[in-house]
Amino acid sequence: MSNVQQKVIEIIAEQAVLEVEDVSLDQTLEDLGIDSLGLVESIFSIEEAFDISVPFNANEPEKSVFDISSVAAIVRAVEGLVKEQTT
């Protein structure tokens, strides 16, 4: 498990008020009981943790290029943003 994956799962687990081991990559935020406000708070936490800017519009999430379809998709998107930042 990468450091990015571990941290993203920790942030999502905290937002869902779950233990880290209760969060799996194939789950959606909805599966975990995270609503739109929780999603926005998760995005802020991810931005802060990785010092990145997430291209996400909370008012129009369906138009966002940031994939929030599953925990795995979020991890991949964050890994991509972190990689872009370091290059």
C-alpha positions in Angstrom: 0.0 0.0 0.0 1.4 3.4 -1.0 1.7 6.3 1.4 -0.8 8.2 -0.7 -3.3 5.3 -0.5 -2.8 4.9 3.2 -3.3 8.6 3.9 -6.4 9.0 1.6 -8.0 5.9 3.3 -7.2 7.5 6.8 -8.9 10.7 5.8 -11.9 9.0 4.3 -12.2 6.7 7.4 -12.1 9.7 9.7 -14.8 11.5 7.7 -17.0 8.4 7.8 -16.3 7.8 11.5 -14.9 4.3 10.7 -11.8 2.4 11.4 -9.2 2.4 8.6 -9.6 -1.4 8.2 -13.4 -0.9 7.5 -12.6 1.1 4.3 -12.0 -0.8 1.1 -10.9 0.5 -2.2 -14.0 -0.7 -4.0 -16.4 1.2 -1.8 -18.0 4.5 -2.8 -18.3 7.4 -0.5 -22.0 6.8 -0.4 -21.4 3.2 0.7 -19.4 4.7 3.6 -22.1 7.1 4.5 -20.2 10.3 3.4 -22.6 13.0 2.2 -21.8 16.0 0.0 -20.5 18.0 3.0 -18.3 15.1 4.1 -17.0 14.9 0.6 -16.0 18.6 0.6 -14.4 18.2 4.0 -12.5 15.1 2.7 -11.3 17.1 -0.3 -10.0 19.9 2.0 -8.2 17.4 4.2 -6.6 15.7 1.1 -5.5 19.1 -0.2 -4.0 20.0 3.1 -2.3 16.6 3.7 -0.7 16.5 0.3 -0.3 20.2 -0.4 -2.2 19.9 -3.6 -5.1 21.6 -5.3 -7.9 19.2 -6.1 -9.9 20.2 -9.2 -13.3 19.7 -7.7 -16.4 21.9 -7.9 -18.7 21.0 -5.0 -21.5 22.8 -6.7 -21.2 20.7 -9.9 -19.5 17.4 -8.9 -20.6 15.7 -12.1 -18.6 18.2 -14.1 -15.4 17.6 -12.1 -12.4 16.0 -13.6 -11.6 14.6 -10.1 -13.0 11.1 -10.0 -14.9 10.4 -6.8 -16.6 7.2 -8.0 -14.8 5.0 -5.5 -12.1 5.0 -2.8 -9.7 3.5 -5.4 -10.6 6.3 -8.0 -9.9 9.0 -5.4 -6.5 7.3 -4.5 -5.6 7.2 -8.2 -6.6 10.8 -8.7 -4.6 12.0 -5.7 -1.6 10.0 -6.8 -1.8 11.7 -10.2 -2.0 15.1 -8.6 0.9 14.4 -6.3 3.0 13.1 -9.2 2.2 16.2 -11.3 3.3 18.4 -8.4 6.7 16.7 -8.1 7.6 16.8 -11.8 
